[in-house]
């Protein structure tokens, strides 16, 4: 009886130790669209170029169209295929946070599974819709402008500005609703509402951007 109890306690201790060890890990489970990528290397690199050298680069090889990367870094990262085989694959921005993140690397890449990465995926989709619509409007504006149709050009330009302002406001609201961390910093830095300037007398003054 004592031996059985001792073994059970030992197993429980190991399980708790394993849970503690995994608690801070970001486990990325990835899928690629074709087995031609098997044996190729895929990377997870820091978004911030200034800290890439200090934190190193995580990587692994693709097997059966799948890959797994585990990291403990709390930052924004980019999942990127080896540049020799990158054509047709979209880099994916992710939040390296504790939990299981499931990503698909394809012509349009996506990720889900952890709270901040779900928010990031929503922002990515919103950004893609904005970029398409805004790009079309700017093209229409340029056509009208160069053809001398100033009335239409001004109307289209106003529509484009409205679309872009709505996107900026939505991005700011997303950032405001997030807890402190790398994603809040990233989204909050996309469209700051003010900037600071050093004045001739040495003081720092803040000026609105909108």
C-alpha positions in Angstrom: 0.0 0.0 0.0 2.8 2.4 0.9 4.7 1.5 -2.3 1.6 2.2 -4.4 1.1 5.5 -2.6 4.7 6.4 -3.1 4.6 5.6 -6.9 1.3 7.6 -7.3 2.9 10.6 -5.5 5.9 10.3 -7.7 3.8 10.3 -10.9 1.8 13.3 -9.7 5.0 15.2 -9.0 6.3 14.6 -12.5 3.0 15.6 -14.0 3.0 18.9 -12.0 6.6 19.5 -13.0 5.7 19.0 -16.6 2.7 21.3 -16.4 4.9 24.0 -14.9 7.6 23.6 -17.5 5.0 23.9 -20.4 3.2 26.8 -18.8 5.2 29.6 -20.5 5.7 27.9 -23.8 4.3 29.0 -27.2 3.7 25.9 -29.2 3.2 26.6 -32.9 1.6 23.8 -35.0 1.9 24.6 -38.7 0.6 23.2 -42.0 1.8 23.9 -45.5 -0.2 23.3 -48.8 2.1 20.9 -50.6 4.5 18.0 -49.8 7.1 19.8 -52.0 8.1 21.7 -48.9 9.0 18.5 -47.0 12.6 18.7 -45.8 12.7 22.4 -46.2 13.5 24.8 -43.3 10.9 27.2 -41.9 11.8 30.0 -39.5 10.3 32.1 -36.7 12.1 35.4 -36.4 11.6 38.5 -34.3 9.6 41.2 -36.0 11.8 43.9 -34.4 15.0 43.9 -36.5 17.0 45.6 -33.7 16.6 42.6 -31.4 16.9 39.7 -33.8 20.6 39.1 -33.2 20.2 39.1 -29.4 17.2 36.6 -29.3 18.3 34.3 -32.1 16.1 32.5 -34.6 13.9 29.5 -34.1 13.6 27.0 -36.9 12.6 23.5 -37.8 12.2 21.2 -40.9 8.9 20.5 -42.5 7.7 16.9 -42.5 4.5 15.5 -44.1 3.5 19.2 -44.8 3.7 20.0 -41.1 6.1 21.7 -38.7 6.2 22.5 -35.0 8.2 25.3 -33.2 8.3 25.8 -29.5 9.5 29.1 -28.0 9.3 31.1 -24.7 9.8 34.5 -26.2 7.1 37.1 -25.4 7.2 39.2 -28.6 5.9 39.6 -32.1 7.4 37.2 -34.6 7.2 36.3 -38.3 6.9 32.8 -39.6 8.8 32.6 -42.9 9.9 29.8 -45.3 13.5 29.5 -46.4 13.9 32.2 -49.1 14.8 29.6 -51.7 11.3 28.2 -51.5 9.3 31.2 -50.4 7.6 32.1 -53.7 3.8 31.8 -53.4 3.9 31.7 -49.6 2.8 34.6 -47.4 4.8 35.4 -44.3 2.7 35.3 -41.1 2.9 37.7 -38.2 2.2 36.0 -34.9 2.3 36.7 -31.2 4.7 34.4 -29.4 2.6 33.9 -26.2 1.9 30.8 -24.0 -0.4 28.3 -25.5 -1.1 26.3 -28.7 -1.1 28.3 -31.9 -2.3 26.7 -35.2 -1.1 28.3 -38.4 -1.5 27.6 -42.1 1.3 28.9 -44.3 0.0 29.4 -47.9 -0.7 32.1 -50.5 -2.9 33.6 -47.8 -1.6 32.6 -44.4 -3.6 32.5 -41.2 -3.3 31.6 -37.5 -5.6 30.9 -34.5 -5.6 29.3 -31.1 -4.5 31.8 -28.5 -6.3 35.0 -27.5 -4.0 37.6 -28.9 -3.4 35.6 -32.1 -7.1 35.4 -32.7 -7.3 39.2 -32.4 -4.3 39.5 -34.7 -6.0 37.3 -37.3 -9.1 39.5 -37.2 -6.9 42.5 -37.7 -5.1 40.8 -40.6 -8.4 40.1 -42.4 -9.6 43.7 -41.7 -6.3 45.0 -43.1 -6.5 42.9 -46.3 -10.1 44.1 -46.9 -9.0 47.7 -46.3 -6.0 47.5 -48.6 -8.0 46.1 -51.4 -10.8 48.7 -51.2 -8.4 51.6 -50.5 -6.1 50.6 -53.4 -9.1 50.4 -55.8 -10.3 53.9 -54.7 -6.8 55.4 -55.1 -6.6 53.9 -58.6 -10.0 55.5 -59.5 -8.9 58.8 -58.0 -5.7 58.8 -60.1 -7.7 58.0 -63.3 -10.1 60.8 -62.6 -7.3 63.2 -61.7 -5.3 62.6 -64.8 -8.3 62.8 -67.1 -9.1 66.2 -65.7 -12.4 65.2 -64.0 -11.7 67.1 -60.7 -15.3 66.7 -59.4 -15.1 62.9 -59.6 -11.5 62.9 -58.3 -12.5 64.9 -55.2 -15.5 62.7 -54.6 -13.4 59.5 -54.8 -10.6 60.9 -52.7 -13.1 61.8 -50.0 -14.4 58.2 -50.1 -10.9 56.8 -49.9 -10.1 59.0 -46.9 -13.2 57.9 -45.1 -12.3 54.2 -45.6 -8.8 54.8 -44.3 -10.0 56.8 -41.3 -12.4 54.0 -40.4 -9.6 51.4 -40.6 -7.4 53.6 -38.4 -10.1 54.0 -35.8 -10.8 50.2 -35.8 -7.1 49.5 -35.3 -6.9 51.9 -32.4 -10.0 50.4 -30.7 -8.5 47.0 -31.0 -5.3 48.2 -29.4 -7.1 50.0 -26.6 -9.0 46.8 -25.7 -5.9 44.7 -25.3 -3.9 44.0 -22.1 -0.4 45.4 -22.0 1.9 43.3 -24.1 3.6 43.0 -27.6 0.3 43.0 -29.6 -1.0 46.1 -27.8 2.3 47.8 -28.5 2.3 46.7 -32.2 -1.3 47.8 -33.0 -1.0 50.9 -30.8 2.1 52.0 -32.8 0.4 51.6 -36.2 -1.6 54.8 -36.0 -0.4 57.0 -33.0 -2.7 59.9 -32.3 0.2 62.3 -31.4 3.9 62.8 -31.7 6.5 64.5 -29.5 9.0 67.2 -30.7 11.9 68.7 -28.9 11.6 72.5 -28.9 14.5 75.0 -29.2 14.3 75.6 -25.5 14.9 71.9 -24.7 11.3 71.1 -23.6 9.3 68.3 -25.2 5.9 69.1 -26.5 3.2 66.7 -27.8 1.3 67.5 -31.0 -1.9 65.8 -32.3 -1.6 63.9 -35.6 -5.3 63.8 -36.6 
